[in-house]
Amino acid sequence: MASEKIQGSLKTGSAISAVCEGAVNGCGNINTWPLKQLRLLKAAERCFAEKGYYHTTIREVAAIAGTNSCMINYYFGSKQNLLLGIIGLRAKTFEELIAKSKARTRSPLETLLVLSELMIKKVFNEPAFHKLLIQLYTIGEHGEGLAYLYRIKHKNQLYIADILRLGIESGTFSEHADPESVAGVITSVANHYLLNMRYFKWSAGKRCSERTFTAEMLPKAVAEAHLLIKALTYIKGK
């Protein structure tokens, strides 16, 4: 049931995918993308996350990237296309993450736990992008970009629904386990740590770099997500 419900929402949006992916020339392996483009996208991602999309100018992005506005116009044409390019870039890394979770045959529970760990690591490794995502979801504008993000979320939930179905059929998971709850747990734990990382560092009295502290907190975040996933899929008496 869960798989069918999500599958129906995946039939639209191919044109939107083309817009987001087309904002980055040379789609494919990220390692083959032009370095100048990647530098511009990462500079824009940083600026948008720190200052907000509407408060960031093309000139500021160019300054952070060590180039000029003409280069941004040449590659992307507009600030909106920079945003779509960022989404396209990070979407490809998400697809690679899903592929990694499928790389080896595991039990349904192991697959869910591996997926959750990879997803949380992605948030921890790409804090600027995920802070930008929170802005986009909160504001609710940028229709093309948001629609593309929604399709990615649907694909993720469809994948989780398939894992849950296998677990339910094998008697590993409760029949009440649903993909929205599992995906919500993973996202909630990741965002909780992302948004409170500086507070946690301050309250712990740590003097290390933010990068070092984030690495220290990763195992705790993953362990919490694993515990909640097991609770959501638990069969009483097992």
C-alpha positions as CSV (number, residue, x, y, z in Angstrom):
1,M,0.0,0.0,0.0
2,A,2.7,2.5,1.0
3,S,4.7,1.7,-2.2
4,E,1.7,2.2,-4.4
5,K,0.8,5.5,-2.8
6,I,4.2,6.9,-3.3
7,Q,4.7,5.5,-6.8
8,G,1.7,7.4,-8.0
9,S,3.4,10.7,-7.1
10,L,6.5,9.9,-9.2
11,K,4.9,10.1,-12.6
12,T,5.3,13.8,-13.0
13,G,8.2,16.2,-13.0
14,S,10.6,14.9,-15.7
15,A,10.8,18.4,-17.2
16,I,11.6,19.8,-13.8
17,S,14.4,17.2,-13.4
18,A,15.8,18.4,-16.8
19,V,15.8,22.0,-15.6
20,C,17.7,21.2,-12.4
21,E,20.1,18.8,-14.0
22,G,20.5,21.1,-17.0
23,A,21.7,23.9,-14.7
24,V,24.9,22.0,-14.4
25,N,26.7,21.3,-17.7
26,G,28.2,17.8,-18.1
27,C,25.9,15.8,-15.8
28,G,27.2,12.4,-14.9
29,N,30.0,11.6,-12.5
30,I,30.6,14.7,-10.3
31,N,34.3,14.2,-10.7
32,T,34.0,15.1,-14.4
33,W,32.2,18.4,-13.9
34,P,34.2,21.5,-14.7
35,L,36.1,22.8,-11.6
36,K,35.0,26.4,-12.2
37,Q,31.4,25.4,-12.1
38,L,31.8,23.3,-9.0
39,R,33.6,26.2,-7.3
40,L,30.8,28.6,-8.2
41,L,28.1,26.2,-7.0
42,K,29.8,25.6,-3.7
43,A,30.4,29.3,-3.2
44,A,26.7,30.0,-3.9
45,E,25.7,27.2,-1.6
46,R,27.7,28.7,1.2
47,C,26.4,32.2,0.6
48,F,22.8,31.2,0.3
49,A,23.0,29.1,3.5
50,E,24.7,31.9,5.5
51,K,23.0,35.0,4.2
52,G,19.8,33.6,2.7
53,Y,19.0,33.3,-1.0
54,Y,17.3,36.7,-1.3
55,H,20.0,38.5,0.6
56,T,22.8,37.2,-1.5
57,T,24.0,38.9,-4.7
58,I,25.7,37.4,-7.7
59,R,28.7,39.7,-7.0
60,E,29.1,38.2,-3.5
61,V,29.0,34.7,-4.8
62,A,31.7,35.6,-7.4
63,A,33.9,37.2,-4.7
64,I,33.7,34.0,-2.6
65,A,34.5,31.9,-5.6
66,G,37.4,34.1,-6.6
67,T,36.0,35.1,-10.0
68,N,33.7,37.7,-11.5
69,S,30.0,38.0,-12.2
70,C,30.5,37.4,-15.9
71,M,31.7,33.9,-15.2
72,I,28.5,33.1,-13.3
73,N,26.3,34.6,-16.1
74,Y,28.3,32.5,-18.6
75,Y,27.8,29.2,-16.8
76,F,24.3,29.7,-15.2
77,G,22.7,32.9,-16.5
78,S,20.9,33.8,-13.3
79,K,20.9,33.3,-9.5
80,Q,17.9,31.0,-9.9
81,N,19.9,28.7,-12.1
82,L,22.7,28.7,-9.5
83,L,20.1,27.4,-7.0
84,L,18.9,24.8,-9.4
85,G,22.5,23.8,-10.1
86,I,23.1,23.3,-6.4
87,I,20.1,21.1,-6.1
88,G,21.2,19.1,-9.2
89,L,24.7,18.7,-7.7
90,R,23.5,17.4,-4.3
91,A,20.8,15.2,-5.9
92,K,23.4,13.3,-7.7
93,T,25.4,12.7,-4.5
94,F,22.1,11.4,-3.0
95,E,21.6,9.0,-5.8
96,E,25.2,7.7,-5.2
97,L,24.3,7.3,-1.5
98,I,21.3,5.1,-2.4
99,A,23.5,3.0,-4.7
100,K,25.9,2.5,-1.8
101,S,23.1,1.2,0.4
102,K,22.2,-1.3,-2.2
103,A,25.7,-2.4,-2.9
104,R,25.6,-5.6,-0.7
105,T,22.7,-7.9,0.1
106,R,21.6,-7.3,3.6
107,S,18.6,-8.1,5.8
108,P,15.8,-5.5,5.6
109,L,16.8,-4.1,9.0
110,E,20.5,-3.9,8.1
111,T,19.6,-2.1,4.9
112,L,17.5,0.5,6.8
113,L,20.3,1.0,9.4
114,V,23.0,1.5,6.7
115,L,20.7,3.9,4.7
116,S,20.1,6.0,7.8
117,E,23.8,6.2,8.6
118,L,24.6,7.3,5.1
119,M,21.9,9.9,5.1
120,I,23.0,11.3,8.4
121,K,26.6,11.4,7.3
122,K,25.5,13.3,4.2
123,V,23.8,16.0,6.3
124,F,26.8,16.3,8.5
125,N,29.2,16.5,5.5
126,E,27.0,19.0,3.6
127,P,25.7,21.4,6.4
128,A,25.5,24.4,4.1
129,F,23.2,22.6,1.6
130,H,20.9,21.2,4.3
131,K,20.6,24.6,6.0
132,L,19.6,26.0,2.6
133,L,17.1,23.2,2.2
134,I,15.4,24.2,5.5
135,Q,15.2,27.7,4.1
136,L,13.6,26.6,0.9
137,Y,11.0,24.3,2.6
138,T,10.2,27.1,5.1
139,I,9.7,29.8,2.5
140,G,7.9,27.5,0.1
141,E,9.0,29.4,-3.1
142,H,11.3,28.4,-6.0
143,G,8.7,26.0,-7.5
144,E,11.0,24.2,-9.9
145,G,13.6,23.5,-7.3
146,L,11.1,22.5,-4.6
147,A,9.3,20.2,-7.1
148,Y,12.6,18.5,-7.9
149,L,13.4,18.1,-4.2
150,Y,9.9,16.6,-3.6
151,R,10.6,14.0,-6.3
152,I,13.9,13.1,-4.6
153,K,12.0,12.7,-1.2
154,H,9.4,10.5,-2.9
155,K,12.1,8.3,-4.4
156,N,13.7,7.9,-1.0
157,Q,10.3,7.0,0.6
158,L,9.6,4.5,-2.2
159,Y,13.0,2.8,-1.5
160,I,12.2,2.7,2.2
161,A,8.7,1.4,1.5
162,D,10.2,-1.5,-0.5
163,I,12.6,-2.3,2.3
164,L,9.7,-2.3,4.8
165,R,7.6,-4.5,2.5
166,L,10.4,-7.1,2.4
167,G,10.7,-6.9,6.2
168,I,7.0,-7.3,6.8
169,E,6.8,-10.2,4.4
170,S,9.7,-12.0,6.1
171,G,8.2,-11.4,9.6
172,T,11.1,-9.0,10.5
173,F,9.1,-5.8,10.8
174,S,5.7,-4.9,12.3
175,E,2.9,-4.6,9.7
176,H,2.3,-1.1,11.0
177,A,5.8,0.2,10.0
178,D,5.5,2.9,7.3
179,P,8.0,4.8,5.2
180,E,6.9,8.3,6.2
181,S,7.7,7.6,9.9
182,V,11.0,6.0,9.1
183,A,12.1,8.8,6.8
184,G,10.9,11.3,9.3
185,V,13.0,9.8,12.1
186,I,16.1,9.9,10.0
187,T,15.5,13.5,8.8
188,S,14.5,14.7,12.3
189,V,17.6,13.3,14.0
190,A,19.9,14.7,11.3
191,N,18.3,18.2,11.4
192,H,18.2,18.3,15.2
193,Y,22.0,17.8,15.3
194,L,22.6,20.1,12.3
195,L,20.7,23.0,13.8
196,N,21.9,22.6,17.3
197,M,25.6,21.7,16.7
198,R,27.0,25.0,17.9
199,Y,24.8,24.9,21.0
200,F,26.0,21.3,21.8
201,K,29.6,22.5,21.3
202,W,29.0,25.5,23.6
203,S,27.2,23.5,26.3
204,A,30.0,20.9,26.3
205,G,32.6,23.6,26.7
206,K,34.6,22.2,23.7
207,R,37.4,24.3,22.2
208,C,38.0,22.1,19.2
209,S,37.0,23.1,15.6
210,E,33.4,22.7,14.6
211,R,34.5,20.1,12.0
212,T,36.1,18.0,14.8
213,F,33.1,18.3,17.1
214,T,30.7,17.4,14.3
215,A,32.8,14.2,13.7
216,E,32.5,13.4,17.4
217,M,28.8,13.8,17.4
218,L,28.1,11.7,14.3
219,P,28.1,8.2,16.1
220,K,25.7,9.6,18.7
221,A,23.3,10.8,16.0
222,V,23.5,7.5,14.1
223,A,22.9,5.5,17.3
224,E,19.8,7.6,18.1
225,A,18.4,7.1,14.6
226,H,19.0,3.3,14.7
227,L,17.3,3.0,18.1
228,L,14.2,4.9,16.8
229,I,14.1,2.9,13.6
230,K,14.2,-0.4,15.6
231,A,11.3,0.9,17.8
232,L,9.2,1.9,14.7
233,T,9.6,-1.5,13.1
234,Y,9.6,-3.6,16.3
235,I,7.3,-6.7,16.5
236,K,6.1,-7.3,20.0
237,G,7.4,-10.6,21.4
238,K,10.4,-10.7,19.2
